[in-house]
Amino acid sequence: MLGRAAPPPTEPGTRRQPRLSAALVEWMMGLPEGWVTDPDLALPRAAQLQALGNGVVPQQACTAVRHLLAETALTDTEPGGEGRR
């Protein structure tokens, strides 16, 4: 969650060059610490970043679902009984 301190944005790469930290991406998405970066999962960094890149930001998903539910409620109450389906 964003209520915790941000992790470092980079980490040393295989040749000591800085590279994006998967923990930062996890934090920026608002996911719990270790959601994909927990060492017990034994996911390589590339798999962690792929999972995060293919994932959904929970706050955005919640907003989208609320919007869709509100739109559905509006169409169900339109005159004519059937709505705009």
Secondary structure as UniProt FT lines:
FT   TURN            2..3
FT   STRAND          10..12
FT   TURN            14..15
FT   STRAND          18..20
FT   HELIX           22..28
FT   TURN            29..30
FT   TURN            33..37
FT   HELIX           39..41
FT   HELIX           45..53
FT   HELIX           58..76
FT   TURN            79..80
//
